[in-house]
Amino acid sequence: MAAAGLNNDQMASLLGMGKAVFDRRMAEMPDVKEAVAKGRSQAIYNVGVSAYQQAISGKVPAMTMFYLKCRAGWKETAVTEITGKDGEALFSSFTDMVKKISNE
């Protein structure tokens, strides 16, 4: 059940017990706790393999970007450039900008 991504509440419900009882059984039975931990690890592994396959396939660009952001430290940045008419500089210097703004 844990390998399918179920949390403790969901597993307890499927087993017909409350979460407190389920948690107590996990505390009392190390093999049960270990099985749940192994199941969760298996679920993470399975999803990770699937995500990786999508990322390298080239068919899911969003997954490729997600993978690179999470695993390679990539990030999106925005650069805003402001220019005057036809791409010319708005001001020839900082001083000119201050003078123009002061006169307005």
C-alpha positions in Angstrom: 0.0 0.0 0.0 2.8 2.4 0.8 4.4 1.5 -2.5 1.2 2.9 -4.1 1.7 6.2 -2.3 -0.9 5.7 0.5 -0.3 7.5 3.7 -0.8 6.0 7.2 -4.4 7.2 7.4 -5.3 5.7 4.1 -3.5 2.4 4.9 -5.3 2.2 8.3 -8.6 2.8 6.7 -8.1 0.0 4.1 -7.1 -2.3 6.9 -10.2 -1.4 8.9 -8.5 0.3 11.8 -7.9 3.8 13.1 -4.7 5.7 12.5 -3.8 5.5 16.2 -4.0 1.7 16.1 -2.1 1.6 12.9 0.7 3.8 14.3 0.8 1.7 17.5 1.2 -1.5 15.4 4.0 0.1 13.5 5.7 1.0 16.8 5.2 -2.5 18.2 6.2 -4.4 15.1 9.5 -3.3 13.5 9.0 -5.5 10.5 5.7 -3.7 9.7 7.4 -0.3 10.1 10.3 -1.5 7.8 7.9 -2.8 5.2 6.0 0.5 5.1 9.3 2.4 4.8 10.5 0.0 2.0 7.2 0.5 0.2 7.5 4.3 0.4 11.0 4.1 -0.9 9.8 1.9 -3.8 7.1 4.4 -4.7 9.6 7.3 -4.8 12.0 5.2 -6.9 9.2 4.2 -9.4 8.1 7.8 -9.8 11.7 9.0 -10.0 12.4 6.5 -12.8 9.3 7.6 -14.7 10.1 11.3 -14.3 13.7 10.7 -15.4 12.6 8.7 -18.5 10.2 11.5 -19.4 12.9 14.1 -18.9 15.4 12.4 -21.2 12.9 11.4 -23.8 12.6 14.9 -25.2 8.9 14.4 -25.4 8.0 16.2 -22.2 10.0 19.5 -22.1 8.4 20.5 -18.9 9.8 17.4 -17.1 13.2 18.1 -18.6 13.2 21.6 -17.2 11.8 20.4 -13.9 14.6 17.8 -13.6 17.3 20.3 -14.5 15.9 22.9 -12.0 15.8 20.3 -9.2 18.9 18.3 -9.9 21.2 20.6 -11.8 20.4 23.9 -10.1 19.0 25.6 -13.2 16.7 28.5 -12.7 14.7 30.9 -14.7 15.8 34.5 -14.8 14.2 37.6 -16.3 16.2 40.4 -17.8 14.4 43.6 -18.6 16.1 46.2 -20.8 14.5 49.5 -21.4 15.5 51.5 -24.5 14.4 54.6 -26.3 13.1 54.9 -29.8 14.6 52.4 -32.3 16.6 50.8 -29.5 18.6 53.9 -28.8 19.6 54.8 -25.2 17.0 56.7 -23.2 19.7 58.9 -21.6 23.3 59.4 -22.5 24.3 59.3 -18.8 23.0 59.0 -15.3 23.3 62.8 -14.9 21.2 63.4 -18.0 18.5 61.0 -16.6 18.5 62.9 -13.2 18.2 66.2 -15.0 15.3 65.0 -17.2 13.4 63.5 -14.2 14.0 66.7 -12.1 12.5 68.9 -14.8 9.3 66.9 -15.2 
